[in-house]
Amino acid sequence: MFLALAESLNFSKAAEQLFMTQPSLSKAVRDLEESLGLPLFERTTRHVRLTAGGAQLVAVARSVVGEYDAGLKRLQSSAEREARHLSIAAFPSLASVLLPQVCAALEARHAASRITVNDCSNTTAVGQVLRYQVDFALASIAPSHPDLHYEEVVRDRFVLLAGRRWRRKLNPVVCLEEMISLPLITMTDNSTAMRYISAAYLQRGIEFRPKMQFDQLGTVAAFVTEGLGVAVLPYLAAMPLLRLQKVDIEDGPLRSIGIVTRRLGNPTTIAVDAMAEVRRTFEELVLQNPERLLAPTKSTRRANA
């Protein structure tokens, strides 16, 4: 208001420029003068002039407003860059199976976008959503935190993976109790896959003790290939291991996989598009593998709507 009046030296024009009444502008200028303790304008019935103090304040005010405008432009530029940046967290097996296709589709539609994928443990992925480090996460256990929302997008069955040594020894379909006698290889206890299979045996009153456990899927595949055991994994984790035989588990558990987001706040346009692409990709996978991949249950969809 001070700069508008200093440039026009006319209360009526300045008030009109600021979309306010002349008395309101006059009061604002008087309040400013009282606050500073010096007159800024000389007022007569015909003219309005800057005082010496007012002329000095013009330079200061222009500098302040200029810095403010420049700061707003920097903030807007940063916001625009952030809106074009997408960050997703997912556990490694799911990141390798699903996200390359999703990210390729997004880059085709959002040419100037920047996409970051964090492949990490299920717990870490959920924590990154909570700490605003990623836009969303793909997880296999619904988080219990009240600030997070879980939308199930697919369920996958567990399968056995066998190398040449074990192919002829296994039936086309096995059950959990039959598997107890096999030299089973699994992921470590920290993995969600191990939690699902352990819980399935616990429901039957059986303590599950695999022969070997590894942190990396590649290590599991290498030991199975050499015939040192048979792996039990969710189907989506086993998909890339093309050379290994996959045997269905008749009464095995179903692993839930979903999108984890924050309940509050609005996702960016590219994040909304990415989540839609994740859903579409999973729908295609279910159609291609109906025996081992299942669509979300209706009750789950209603609960998360």
C-alpha positions, 0 to 999 in steps of 0.5 A, a space after each residue: 500500500 505504501 509503494 502504491 501511494 508513493 508511486 501515484 501520490 494520489 490516495 484515490 488512484 492508489 485505493 482504486 489500484 488496491 481495490 480498497 476504499 480511500 479512508 481505509 488506505 489513509 488509516 493504513 498509512 497513518 498506522 504505518 507512520 505512527 508505527 515508524 514514528 515519522 511522517 512519510 507523506 506531506 498532505 495538502 488539499 491539492 498535493 501529496 508529497 513524500 517526506 525525506 523519511 518517506 523517500 528513504 523508505 521507498 528504497 527499503 520497501 522496494 527491496 523487501 517487496 522484490 525479495 518477497 516476489 523473488 522468493 515466491 517465484 523460487 517457491 513456485 519453481 520448487 513446487 512445480 519441480 516437486 509436482 513432476 517428481 514421483 517417489 515410490 517405495 516397494 519391497 525388492 521382488 515386487 519392485 522388479 516384477 511390477 514397477 519397470 512396466 509402471 514407470 515406463 508407462 508413466 515416463 511415456 505420458 509425463 516426459 519431464 517427470 523424475 521418478 525415484 524407486 526405493 526397493 527396501 523392506 516392507 517395514 521401511 517402505 511403509 515408514 517412508 510413506 509415514 515420513 513423507 519420503 515417498 508418495 506411496 508404497 507397495 506393501 504386503 501387510 496392511 499397516 495399523 497406523 491411523 494416519 495410513 490407508 491401505 488399498 488391497 490391489 491383488 492377492 497371490 498364492 504361494 508356490 514351490 520352486 524346484 530345480 532339476 534334481 527335485 522336479 520328478 520327485 514333486 507332485 503337480 500340486 502339494 499341500 502344506 503337510 506334505 512339504 514338511 518333509 522337504 528341504 525347504 528354502 525360504 526368505 529370512 524371518 524379517 520378510 513378509 513371505 516368511 511371516 505368511 507361511 509361518 502363520 499358515 503352519 502355526 494355524 495347523 499347530 506346526 512349528 515351521 523350520 526351513 532348511 535354509 533362509 536367505 535375505 536375497 531372492 537371487 541367493 534362494 534361486 541359486 541354491 534351488 538351481 543346485 538342487 540343495 532344496 526347494 523354495 517356498 515363495 509367493 508367486 509374484 516373487 517367483 515369476 522372474 525365476 523362469 528356469 525353475 519349476 513352479 509347483 502349486 500349494 493346494 492349501 497355501 496362504 494368500 498374500 495381500 498386496 496393496 497401495 499404502 498412502 497417507 490419509 491426509 493431503 492430496 497426492 500430486 497428479 503424477 502420483 494419482 496416475 501412477 497408482 492408477 497404472 499400478 492397479 491396471 498392471 495388476 489387473 492384467 497380471 490377474 487375467 494372465 495368471 488367474 490360478 495364482 493371482 486373485 483380484 481383491 475381495 469385495 469386502 476389502 474394496 468396500 473397507 478401503 473405499 
